[in-house]
Amino acid sequence: MNNIVLITGATGFIGRQVANEVSKLGYQVRVVCRPSSNLSVLNDAVIEKVVLTEDLFSEDSCWWHLALEGVYAVIHLAWYVEPKLYIDSPKNISCLKGTLALAEACSASNITQFIGAGTCLEYERSDLPLGIDSPLIATNAYTAAKISCYWNLKYLFSNTSISFSWCRFFYLYGEGEDRRRLVPYVHDQLLAENKVFVANPDLIRDFLDVKLAGKLVAKVLSNNKSGAVNICSGVAESVREIVEKIAKSYGRYDLLTFGERNANVNEPPVVLGICNI
């Protein structure tokens, strides 16, 4: 059996973990990335080939057809996710169009599986745990593009023999995370012995170590699990609890400052998933 898995976003926060985990299962990884990408983060991955492009979302289906030659499965993780900018960015449309060009090439190729990357933000707000059948709602450019991508890919691949999976990632943290996000911010402040200010500490979230997320995506691949998949812990934890856990490891609770929850904040009070893998 051909064991080559093409991964986009392989050097990113999630992608590096996925590349390493699928390699442990005996697959070879074909990486699609920019020339400037840091391939050293993939030291534990078995790389079959590196395909370079300045912008994979600008490539057409003909380009992808060549890149897909000899590929068994595709794990498409790349997307525009610049913190604080991605939510309402017009680049979401470019990502959607580029993903559909990739999918079109896949549908005309001999691949067996296509795994796409979604988000828990696709779900309509609810205080109840979110299962894969929970209602979806577009509230910004990012979620509109992701939901549209999910439905387009679902229907496109339903007319082929390709198994389609859509992994909705919840609140990941860990190795390779952008330093502007919550967990790295807290670590960096405590290491520098600076005050840590956390607004809205009582928000409930489903946090998951990105290493475990990588293992779950690899499991989706190896089990050939189709349909929507929640990549989550299924454990409710407040922002306050996770910050206090970090502070405990430094013995510096005194540096924590928690703000009052802003009733107007554009954040759901609870985001908790039901893991289905």
Secondary structure, DSSP 8 states (H G I E B T S, - for coil): ---EEEEETTTSTTHHHHHHHHHHTT-EEEEEE-TT--GGGGTTS-EEEEEE-S-GGG--HHHHHHHTTT-SEEEE------TTTSTT-THHHHHHHHHHHHHHHHHTS---EEEEEEEGGGB---SS-B-TTS-B---SHHHHHHHHHHHHHHHHHHTSS-EEEEEEE-EEESTT--TTSHHHHHHHHHHTT--EEESSTT-EE-EEEHHHHHHHHHHHHHTT--EEEEES----EEHHHHHHHHHHHHT-GGGEEE----TT-SS-SEE-B----
